[in-house]
C-alpha cells in the first residue's frame, strides 16, 4: 500500500511540474525572432557514420550510416585532369532507396536492397571525375545503409580519402 501511495504522489508531482511549465510558455510565439526558435528547438542530428573506411588500389569507401535527406559526404577524390572511371557498388538499405551523387554533379538512385544483397549483388556505372576535388555523397529517407563503393581504373588521382585533402584531424579526447 505504501508503494502505491509513493507512485501516486510521484505522478501528482510530475503533473504539477508539467502544468507549471505550460504556464511559462507564451501564447504568441511570433514575438520571438525566428533564429531564436530554431536555436532552442530540438532538431535531429545530421547524417552520422557508424563506420567509414577509405582505401586505395582500387579506391574504396566502405561505410554504414543511417541516411538522412541531407547529403553525407563519404569519399573525396582529387584528380589531376578529367577522367572517366567505373563505380562498382554493393549495398544494403533495409529495402529503402538511396541516392549516391557527386556533389554538384551526377546522381544515381539505387533501389532498396536487403541485407542478403550486400556482397552478392553489385551495380556498375560510369562516372566522370572533373579536375580537382570530387566529393561522393549519399542521401536517403532515414534507413540504415551499409555500402562498399569502388572506383575502378581511375587515373591521375592525387588524393583519395574520407575527409577533404589537407584536413587536420584532432585526436580523440583521452587518447
HELIX and SHEET records of a PDB file:
HELIX    1   1 UNK A    2  UNK A   24  1                                  23    
HELIX    2   2 UNK A   29  UNK A   31  5                                   3    
HELIX    3   3 UNK A   34  UNK A   40  1                                   7    
HELIX    4   4 UNK A  115  UNK A  117  5                                   3    
SHEET    1   A 5 UNK A  49  UNK A  55  0                                        
SHEET    2   A 5 UNK A  59  UNK A  66 -1                                        
SHEET    3   A 5 UNK A 144  UNK A 152 -1                                        
SHEET    4   A 5 UNK A  83  UNK A  92 -1                                        
SHEET    5   A 5 UNK A 123  UNK A 129 -1                                        
SHEET    1   B 5 UNK A 107  UNK A 110  0                                        
SHEET    2   B 5 UNK A  98  UNK A 102 -1                                        
SHEET    3   B 5 UNK A 132  UNK A 140 -1                                        
SHEET    4   B 5 UNK A  72  UNK A  79 -1                                        
SHEET    5   B 5 UNK A 157  UNK A 161 -1                                        
END                                                                             
